[in-house]
C-alpha cells in the first residue's frame, strides 16, 4: 500500500464516522503525499492541535 492509498483509507475511515478532516489537515496530507513533509511532521501537527492539555488538581 502506498502512502497515498493509506491516507485515502484513513480519510475514508474518518468519514464513516460522519467526520470531515479540516482543510489545514487535508493540506498536510497532500504535502506528505508529495514528500514535502514527513509522517513525523504530520504527527507533530496533530499532537499540537489536538493533544489534550494536562490539568492539575489543586
C-alpha positions as CSV (number, residue, x, y, z in Angstrom):
1,X,0.0,0.0,0.0
2,X,1.4,3.4,-0.9
3,X,1.2,6.4,1.4
4,X,-1.4,8.0,-0.8
5,X,-3.6,4.8,-0.6
6,X,-3.1,4.7,3.2
7,X,-4.2,8.3,3.6
8,X,-7.2,7.7,1.3
9,X,-8.1,4.7,3.5
10,X,-7.7,6.7,6.7
11,X,-9.8,9.6,5.4
12,X,-12.5,7.1,4.4
13,X,-12.5,5.6,7.9
14,X,-12.9,9.1,9.4
15,X,-15.8,9.8,7.0
16,X,-17.5,6.6,8.1
17,X,-17.9,8.2,11.5
18,X,-19.6,11.2,9.9
19,X,-16.5,13.4,10.3
20,X,-14.5,15.5,7.9
21,X,-10.8,16.4,8.2
22,X,-10.1,20.2,8.4
23,X,-8.8,22.0,5.4
24,X,-5.5,22.5,7.2
25,X,-5.1,18.8,7.9
26,X,-6.0,18.0,4.3
27,X,-3.2,20.3,3.1
28,X,-0.8,18.5,5.5
29,X,-1.9,15.2,3.9
30,X,-1.2,16.4,0.4
31,X,2.2,17.7,1.5
32,X,3.1,14.3,3.0
33,X,1.9,12.6,-0.2
34,X,4.2,14.8,-2.3
35,X,7.1,14.1,0.1
36,X,7.3,17.8,1.2
37,X,6.9,16.7,4.9
38,X,7.4,13.5,6.8
39,X,4.8,11.4,8.7
40,X,6.5,12.7,11.9
41,X,5.8,16.3,10.8
42,X,2.1,15.3,10.3
43,X,2.1,13.6,13.7
44,X,3.5,16.7,15.4
45,X,0.9,18.8,13.7
46,X,-1.9,16.6,15.0
47,X,-0.4,16.4,18.5
48,X,0.0,20.1,18.7
49,X,-3.6,20.8,17.5
50,X,-5.5,18.0,19.3
51,X,-3.5,16.8,22.2
52,X,-5.4,17.3,25.5
53,X,-3.7,19.6,27.9
54,X,-3.0,18.1,31.3
55,X,-4.8,19.7,34.2
56,X,-3.6,19.8,37.7
57,X,-5.9,19.1,40.6
58,X,-5.1,21.6,43.3
